[in-house]
């Protein structure tokens, strides 16, 4: 005798063609390959972004240093102008 729970169980029927099962398995395999390749691409892009952030930080520090050097150069020029001016007056 069959019970109600037996009739609700999931079963594979022999009427499902082997070609459909093979197609489903190949699609799953293709999806896994695609997902793996996608992850590799994402990892590569994330590494590139990390490098760009480091370069951006270094560039910002270099710009600050350049501004400081420009200020120092302006001060040196002013001192030279005063020194030359005082030597010319003598």
C-alpha positions as CSV (number, residue, x, y, z in Angstrom):
1,X,0.0,0.0,0.0
2,X,1.1,3.5,-0.9
3,X,0.9,6.1,1.7
4,X,0.4,9.8,1.1
5,X,4.1,10.6,1.7
6,X,5.2,8.1,-0.9
7,X,3.3,9.8,-3.6
8,X,4.8,13.2,-2.8
9,X,8.4,12.1,-3.0
10,X,10.6,13.4,-5.8
11,X,11.6,10.7,-8.2
12,X,13.5,10.5,-11.4
13,X,11.5,9.0,-14.1
14,X,13.0,6.8,-16.8
15,X,11.1,8.8,-19.4
16,X,13.6,11.7,-19.0
17,X,15.9,11.4,-22.0
18,X,19.5,11.0,-21.4
19,X,20.2,13.9,-23.7
20,X,18.4,16.3,-21.5
21,X,20.3,15.1,-18.4
22,X,23.6,15.5,-20.4
23,X,22.5,19.0,-21.5
24,X,21.7,20.1,-18.0
25,X,25.0,18.7,-16.7
26,X,26.9,20.5,-19.4
27,X,25.1,23.8,-18.7
28,X,26.0,23.5,-15.0
29,X,29.6,22.8,-15.9
30,X,29.7,25.8,-18.3
31,X,28.2,28.0,-15.6
32,X,30.9,26.9,-13.1
33,X,33.6,27.6,-15.6
34,X,32.1,31.0,-16.3
35,X,31.8,31.8,-12.6
36,X,35.5,30.8,-12.0
37,X,36.7,33.0,-14.9
38,X,34.5,35.9,-13.6
39,X,36.0,35.6,-10.2
40,X,39.5,35.7,-11.7
41,X,38.7,38.8,-13.6
42,X,37.2,40.5,-10.5
43,X,40.3,39.6,-8.5
44,X,42.5,41.1,-11.2
45,X,40.5,44.3,-11.2
46,X,40.5,44.5,-7.5
47,X,44.3,44.2,-7.5
48,X,44.5,47.0,-10.1
49,X,42.3,49.2,-8.0
50,X,44.5,48.6,-5.0
51,X,47.5,49.6,-7.0
52,X,45.7,52.7,-8.3
53,X,44.8,53.8,-4.7
54,X,48.5,53.5,-3.7
55,X,49.6,55.5,-6.7
56,X,47.0,58.1,-6.0
57,X,48.1,58.4,-2.4
58,X,51.8,58.7,-3.5
59,X,50.8,61.3,-6.1
60,X,49.0,63.4,-3.4
61,X,52.1,63.3,-1.2
62,X,54.3,64.3,-4.1
63,X,52.0,67.2,-4.9
64,X,52.2,68.4,-1.3
65,X,56.0,68.2,-1.4
66,X,56.2,70.1,-4.7
67,X,54.0,72.9,-3.2
68,X,56.4,73.0,-0.2
69,X,59.4,73.1,-2.6
70,X,57.8,75.9,-4.7
71,X,57.3,77.9,-1.5
72,X,60.9,77.3,-0.5
73,X,62.1,78.3,-4.0
74,X,60.1,81.5,-3.8
75,X,61.6,82.4,-0.4
76,X,65.1,81.7,-1.8
77,X,64.5,83.9,-4.8
78,X,63.3,86.7,-2.5
79,X,66.3,86.4,-0.4
80,X,68.6,86.5,-3.4
81,X,66.8,89.5,-4.8
82,X,67.3,91.3,-1.4
83,X,71.0,90.3,-1.3
84,X,71.6,91.4,-4.9
85,X,69.7,94.6,-4.2
86,X,71.9,95.4,-1.2
87,X,75.1,94.6,-3.1
88,X,74.1,96.9,-5.9
89,X,73.4,99.8,-3.5
90,X,76.9,99.7,-2.0
